[in-house]
Structure formats: structure tokens, C-alpha cells
Amino acid sequence: MSPIASNVLHPTCAVNLRVRDDVRALIDRAAKSHGKSRSEFMIDAARRAAEDALLDQTLVRVDPAAYAHFLDVLDQPPSGAGFERLMAAAKPWAR
């Protein structure tokens, strides 16, 4: 989808920020290292931070039986083919 089509489907609005020169220079360096414009970089970073902030506050409600089962599963030692494969994999720090 082209940027023009994307803006028609999802209208944009301006967000104005005032930052110190050193912070702007840091953001510009980081954006350039990722091949993005300052705006693209800041929007991506702000969106990720917003999602993380909201996910950190997510509350999952379960009935007492489901919670007891969850605790039982956590108390069991890890096992299974995936766990065995993980434990057999080469350790990066052991090279």
C-alpha cells in the first residue's frame, strides 16, 4: 500500500515536541542508523513505548481452578522435546 493510500485509510495529525539540541542530535543519529527519518524513528519508538506501557498493565482474570492449574504447571520441572532440544543446543558463551 502506498503512503498516500495509507494516509487516506488512517488520517494523520501533527504532534509537536520541543527537545534539547543534544537529544535531537541523538535521535537523528539513531534514526539514520536505522535508515529512517526522524519522524519515522520517533513514531516507531513512541508506539513501542506506548504498547509496552499498556501491556505492562494488562490484568488477566481467571477463575480459581484455572489459577491453581497455572501454578501447578509453573511448579513442574521443564520437559518435552522442545526443552530437550534447547538444552542440547550450542551455548553462545561456550564458544
MARTI-991715 format. One line per field, with one value per residue (C-alpha): residue number from 1; x, y, z. Coordinates in Angstrom, 1 decimal, padded with zeros to 4 digits. Last residue first. Example, Ala and Ser with C-alpha at 12.3 -4.5 7.8 and 13.67 -1.06 7.14 Angstrom:
! MARTI-991715
kolro <- [2  1]
px <- [013.7  012.3]
py <- [-001.1  -004.5]
pz <- [007.1  007.8]
! end
This chain:
! MARTI-991715
kolro <- [95  94  93  92  91  90  89  88  87  86  85  84  83  82  81  80  79  78  77  76  75  74  73  72  71  70  69  68  67  66  65  64  63  62  61  60  59  58  57  56  55  54  53  52  51  50  49  48  47  46  45  44  43  42  41  40  39  38  37  36  35  34  33  32  31  30  29  28  27  26  25  24  23  22  21  20  19  18  17  16  15  14  13  12  11  10  9  8  7  6  5  4  3  2  1]
px <- [032.5  030.7  029.0  026.9  025.7  025.2  021.8  021.2  019.3  017.0  016.4  015.5  013.1  011.4  011.1  009.4  010.3  010.6  010.1  006.6  005.8  004.8  002.2  000.8  000.5  -001.4  -003.7  -004.5  -005.2  -007.6  -009.4  -009.6  -011.3  -009.1  -008.6  -005.7  -004.6  -002.7  -000.7  002.7  000.9  -000.2  003.3  004.8  002.3  003.0  006.8  006.5  004.4  006.8  009.8  008.0  006.8  010.2  012.0  009.5  009.7  013.5  013.6  014.6  017.6  018.1  021.5  020.0  017.2  019.7  021.9  018.9  017.6  021.0  021.2  017.7  018.6  021.7  019.7  017.2  013.7  010.4  007.7  004.8  002.4  000.7  -002.2  -002.5  -005.5  -005.6  -007.3  -006.4  -002.9  -002.3  -003.4  -000.9  001.9  001.4  000.0]
py <- [-021.0  -021.7  -018.2  -018.9  -022.2  -025.0  -026.5  -029.7  -027.8  -026.2  -029.5  -031.2  -028.3  -028.6  -032.4  -032.2  -031.1  -028.2  -029.0  -028.6  -025.7  -023.4  -026.0  -026.3  -022.5  -022.4  -025.2  -023.3  -020.2  -022.1  -023.6  -020.2  -018.5  -016.3  -012.6  -011.3  -007.8  -005.9  -003.0  -004.0  -004.4  -000.7  000.6  -001.7  -000.6  003.1  002.5  000.7  003.5  006.2  004.4  003.9  007.5  008.8  006.8  007.7  011.4  011.5  009.7  006.1  004.1  002.5  004.2  007.4  007.3  006.7  009.6  011.9  010.9  011.7  015.0  015.9  015.0  017.2  020.1  020.0  018.9  020.6  018.4  018.9  016.2  016.7  014.6  011.5  010.0  006.2  005.0  008.1  008.2  004.6  005.3  008.2  006.1  003.4  000.0]
pz <- [022.1  025.4  025.6  022.5  024.0  021.4  021.5  023.6  026.3  023.7  022.0  025.3  026.1  022.8  023.1  026.5  030.0  032.4  036.1  037.4  039.7  036.9  035.7  039.2  039.5  036.2  037.3  040.5  038.5  036.2  039.2  041.0  037.9  035.7  035.3  033.2  034.1  031.5  033.0  031.5  028.1  028.2  028.9  026.4  023.7  024.4  024.3  021.0  019.6  020.8  019.3  015.9  015.9  016.8  014.1  011.4  012.3  012.4  009.0  008.9  007.7  011.1  011.8  010.4  013.0  015.8  014.7  014.4  017.8  019.4  017.6  018.8  022.3  022.1  020.7  023.6  022.7  022.0  020.6  018.2  017.2  013.9  012.7  010.5  008.7  008.5  005.4  003.4  004.9  003.9  000.3  000.1  001.8  -000.9  000.0]
! end
